[in-house]
Structures are given as structure tokens and as C-alpha cells.
Amino acid sequence: MKPKRILLPSAAVVAAAAVAVAFTSYNGAATAENPESPPGATTEVQRRDLARSDEVDGTLSYGEADTLTGTLPGTITWMPDVGTVIEAGQALYDVDNRPVVLMDGTLPMWRPLVPGVEGPDVKQFEQNLADLGYDGFTVDDEYTDATADAVERWQDDLDAPETGTVAVGEVVFLPNPARIADHTVTVGSAANGPIMAYTGRDRHVTLELQVSDQDLAKEDQAVTVALPDGTEVAGTVTDVSSSITAAPTQEGQPAEEEEAAIEVTVAVDDPNAVGDLESAPVKVELVAEVHEDVLVVPVEALLALREGGYGLEVAESESTELIPVETGIFASGLVEVSGEGLEAGTQVVIPE
């Protein structure tokens, strides 16, 4: 009897295999030979890795901008162009023709640095001074006369007054290089207030996952990012938020659990690969499951057996034989299969 093709309901297929596919029912015995007609189109059983993945919408951007606020008296006499990346040791802007310098650190400057002061802020500043190539002092918690001598050399190189001390506001500490995102004021404005907006230097992708899908993303996981033009670039998950966000309902009550989401951040491995894009919608492929070195066939080769389960019609020289198989994961139009006598290279029939 010729197998009859039937179409399973799409919802059931999605639940079982994560893809919408048509299967074939077969009314013969699970191991019966079928000599009635020679096999039609066939395909070869392959051995390979099979990965089940999900594609999620994301946004490529530099992230939300922060505001840089000046504290020095005076007038802004220079600012870098929007888009400029400022590294540690470079000027963020000038006040009265004197540079306000970016340095690497997380502790904000809260007091003047002068000989005799001690603390972690001193060590943070001295480490930056040493990283810029200045020596003759010990990087520690104490601002000594030797530190002041090195500061004078640094100030001389900046064409700034050689005081040997550092006033609050002459240095800005940030944990990373800063990209100038916008100017809050113009040259000629007062320097003691919001001056510019800045972001990190590198673009990254942010996306949201439903709580039920949070196992799709783990820190240090490799992912693929598809740009608007179809170009695919490699990325790495750098952060998976531990907090859950849920939009309130119209009545102000928490949303349903399935609507709750977590935020995932992905770094682009090669920043040059995204070209000049500053902000764009992207697709992120997250691999949910990988089965290595398994036998696979096209999904359409599966036969739904009358007694339940699935089988494959193995093509032999003059006939075919139906063998039952166990299925694993479904992905990319393929299905993982296993069964007695099944091996790589076996020819199986694609039902008409």
C-alpha cells in the first residue's frame, strides 16, 4: 500500500519539534518490506552535530548615554567633536584653555590632591600617572613630594600651570574610554554644569528574553548577530540581567509571568564588522541545545507509524524496508534519529 501524506497541526509540530513540518503516515508493519515499487527520491543519512537555536530581536547601539558635569569655574574653550573617542590621558574639554583630563578609575575625584593626603583616590591617580609614563614616585596611597614632582612634569606636557597639585574637576575618572555622544552646551558656555553626553567606546546588542526562555543565554556564550543588510557577525553574551522586568497591566497590576523579561547584553567580537552603524535593529541567533555526532535526516523523510512513533523507509536495491526510529532534536529542517541498523550513508526514501 502506498503511504499517504498527512499534515499534523502546526501547534503540535511546534511543541514537539520547534518547526512546522509535514509527516507521512504508514499503515504497514514497522519492519515490513515493500517490494511493490522501486523507491522514489532518496536521501542519505548523515552524521553531524545538530543545534537547535532561536532567533531573537535585538538592538545594536552604543548604549544609553551618561551626562558629564563640570565643576570648575571658568569658560569652556574647546570640546571634541561628537563621535570622538577619548582615551585615558586625553582631554575631554578645555576650561580657560586648560585641559580637563580623562583618567581610568571608578572613584570620582572628591578632593584636591596635594602633598600629604592619603587614600585610595591618591593610589588611583598615581596609577594613571605611572601608566602614562611618569615615574620617580611609588604608586601607593600617599601623595608625596615625589608625586608632586611627577605631576609638575605631567602638567608641563599639558601646557598647564605647573602647580604639582590637582584641583577637583581637573581630572575626570571613568572606568572606560568615553565616546562623545552629544554636546549639552557650546564653546563659550560656563564650565560648572552639564557639558556633554558620553557612552562607551564599543557598540553592543541588547535584547529581551521571556523568563521561560532565559536558559537560552549564558555569559560567555557565542552567538550570531544578523545585521539589517543580512551580514552575520560573531558576538559573545557579556551580561544576563538577574532582575526581571514586567510591564504593568492597564489596572496597574503586574503583568502575567510569561510577559516578564530579562535583558541580555551581547558584545560584537569584531567592532569593525558592523561598519558605521550607530543604532540598528538586529537578529540574534541563540543556540539552545547542541547534540554532537548524531545521525540526522531531513524532517520530511519521517513516517508517522499507525501504532505510534516514527519510522524511516530504508531504500534497498529492489525494495524498501520500514524501520522504527527514535527522534531527538529538530533543527534547520533536520531531525536527529536513531534505530537498529541505521548508520551514516544509509539511503532513505523521501515520501511523495
N, C-alpha and C positions, 0 to 999 in steps of 0.2 A: 504494500500500500504506500502510495506516495505521501510523504509528510505534508501536513497542512500548516501554513503560516498563520499565526495568530498574534495580535498585538496586545501586550499587557498594558494595564492602565498606567499612565505616566507617573502618577504619585507613588504607586507601588514600586515602580522601577527605580525612582529616585531614592526611595527609602532603602531599597536593597542594594543598589549599585551605584548611586550618585550620578547616573546617566540615564537618559531616556533611550530605550533600545527596544527593538522588536525581537522576540524569540520565536522558536518553532516548536509545535507540539508533535510528539511522535507516539503512535499508538501500538507499535510493535514491542516485543520483549526487549529488555535492556541489553541483552547480549546477542540478539538475533542477527544473522547475516541477511543481507538484502541483495539477492542476485538478479532482481527483476530488471534493473537498468544500470548501465555504467555510471560512475559518479560524474556529476557536473563540475562546476567550478570548485577548485580546492585551494586550500591554503596550508602553509607549513606551520607546525607547532614550533614556537621559538622559546629559547631560554634567555632570560634577560632580567634586569631589575625593573620593577614596576612601581611607580609612585602615584599615589592619589593626592591631588592638590586642589586647592580652592583659589579662585581669583577674587580679590577684594579691591574696592575703590579706595584710592588714597590721594593725597595732595602733596606735590613737590613744592617746597618753599625754603626760604631761609629761616622760617620760624617767626614767632611773634617778636616785634621789636621792643627793646627797653629804652628808657629815656636817660640820657646823660645830663646831669645837672651840675653846673659850675658853681664854685663857692668863692672864687677870687674876686676882689674888687677890680674894676677896670673895664676895658672895652675889648670886644672880640675883634682882632685884626686879621685873622686868617682862619679858614676852615677847609678841610679836604673835600673833594668832590663826592657827591653821592655815589656809592658803589665802591669807593676806595676801601681797601682792607688795611687796617693799621696793626702793625706787629708791636710786640713789647720793645720799648726803647724808642719808638717813633712818636711824633707829636700828634695829638688828637685835634688840637686847635691852638691858636696863639691868643694870649691876652697881653695887650700893650706891647706887642712884638716879642713876647716871651713864650716859649712853648710849654704847653701842658702835656706831660708825657704819660703814655700808657705803659704800665708795668704789669707783670704777671703775678696774680695773687687773688685771694678771696677775702682778705681782711681789709676793709676800707680804711683810708687814711683819716684818722680822727684827732691827731695832734701834731704839732711841729716836731720834726726830727732834728735834734741838736745834741752836741756832746753831753754825755751824762745820762740821757734817757735810756731805759732798758725795757725790753718786752718783745713779744712775737712780731709786732709790727716792724721793729728795727731789723730783726732777722729776715723778714720777708723783703724789705727794701734792700738790705745788704746782699741777699742772694741775687736779686735782679742786677745790682751794680756789678757783682762778680760775673754774672752771665753776659753782661755787655762788654767784658774785657778789662774792667778796672780791678787793680789789686793793691797790695800794701796794707791790707786790713784783714781781720778774721771775721768770717761770717758767723755771727752769734747774736745774742740778744742785746748786746751793749753797743751803743753809738759812741765811739771813741774819737780821739783826735785823729787817729789814722783813718777812720771812716770819713771824717770831715775833709781830710786832705784828698781822698779819692773823689768825694763829692765836688770839690772845687775843680778837679780835672774834668769831671763829667760836665759841670756847668760851663766850663770854658769851651768844651767841644760843642755845646748847645748855643754858644754866643749869649749866654745868660749871665747875670751878675754872679761873681764867684764868692758866695757867702759861706759855703761849707755847711749850710743848713738847708732844710727842705720845709717850706711852708705848707700848711694844709691847702690842698687844691692844686698844687704844682705837679702832683703825680696822681694818676687815677689807676687803681688796681682792679683788674678784671681777670677772670680765670682763663680767658681765651682771647685770641686776636679778635678785633672788632671790625665789622663791615658797616660803613656808614649807610644807613637806610634812608635818612631824611634829615633836613635841617629844620630845627624848630625856630631859629632866629637867623638873621643875616649878619654879615660882617658890619661892624659899627654898632651892634647892639651891646647892652650891658652884659657882663660875663657872669653875673651871680644869679643864675636861674636856669631853666631848661634850655639846652643848647642844641642837642641833636638826638636822633633816634638811631640805635645801632642793633645789629643782630650778630650772630656767629658768622664765621667765615664760610662755612660749608652748608650746602643745601641738603635737606633730608626729607624723607617722606613720612607723613603722619597718616594713620588710618585707624578706624574703629572696628572692633570685633564685638559681636554679641558675646555675653558671658558664656553662653553654651558652646561657643567656638574658641574660647581662649586658649585651648591646648594647641591651636594651630600655630601659635607664635611663641618662641622661646628666645631668650637673649643669646646672641652669637649665632643664631640660625641664619643660614644662607637663603636668600630669596631672589626672585627675578622681578625686576621693575620694567613695565612696558610704558614707554613714553607716548605722547599723543601721536607721533608720526609712525608708531609701530616698532621703533627701535627698542631692543631689550638690553638692559644693563644689569649688572650684578649688584646686589645690596646685602646688607647684614643687619639683622634686628639688634638694635642697641639698647632698647628700653621697652619693657612691658609694664604699663601702669598697674600699680597694686590697688588703685582706687576705682570704684565703679560709678559711672555717671548714668543717670536715668532722667529723661525729660519728664516734668510733671504733667499730669493729665489736665483737662480743662477745669476740673474741680479742684486742682491743686494737690491731688493725691499722687503718690509715687507711681511711676509707670509700671506696666507688667514686667515681670522678671526677664522675659525674652527680649524686651526692648532695652534693657540695661546693657551698657557697653563699656569696654576698656580701651584705652588709647595705646597704640603701638607706634614706636618710632623706628624708622629704618634709615641707616646711613648708606649713601651711594658709594660703592667701593672706589670708583674712579670718578672724581668730580668733573673731570674734563669730558666724560662720556655724555653728560647731559647738555653740553653746549652752552648757549647763552640763556637757557630757560631760567627765569627767576621764580615763577609760580605757574603750576600747570596741574591739571588732573592726570593721574596715572593709574595703572592697574598693577597690583602686586600679587604675584603667584606665591602662595604659601603651601609648602609640601606638608600634608597632614600625616602621611603614612608611606613608608617605603618597604617593599618586600624585595629582597635581593635574590638573584639567581633562581628565578622561578619560571615555570612553564606558562606561556601565555598564548592565547588565540584571539582573533577578532571576536567581539561580542556576538556578531551575527552568526557565528558558527555554532553557538549553543542550541541545543534542542531541549525543550521542556518535556520531560517524560510524563506519561499518563499516571504512573504510580508515584510521581513526585520527584523532585530533584531535576538534575540536568544531565545531558549526555552529549557526546560528540560522535559523529558518523565518520569512522576511520575509512579512508579510501584504500582499497587493495587493488590488485591488478585487474580482476574481473568482477569484483563485488565490493560491497561496503559492510562494515560491522559497526554496530552501535555499542559504545561502551559508556557506562555511567562515570561521571566525574564529580569531584568536589570543586567548588568555586571559592576563590579568595577575593581579593580586592578587584574593583573595576576602575579603570582609568584610561583616558585618552582613547576610547574605543576598543580597549583590550580588556581581557579578563584573565585572572590567574586561575589555572586549572591543575588538577592532579587526578590520576587514576591509574589503575593497574595496566601495565604495558604501554603507557603513554610516555613518549620521550621526544626530545628535540629532533626535528626533521620529519616527524610523522605527518602524513598528509591527511587533512580532514576536509570534509565537504562543507561548502557554504550553501545552505538551503536556498532554493529558488523562491 
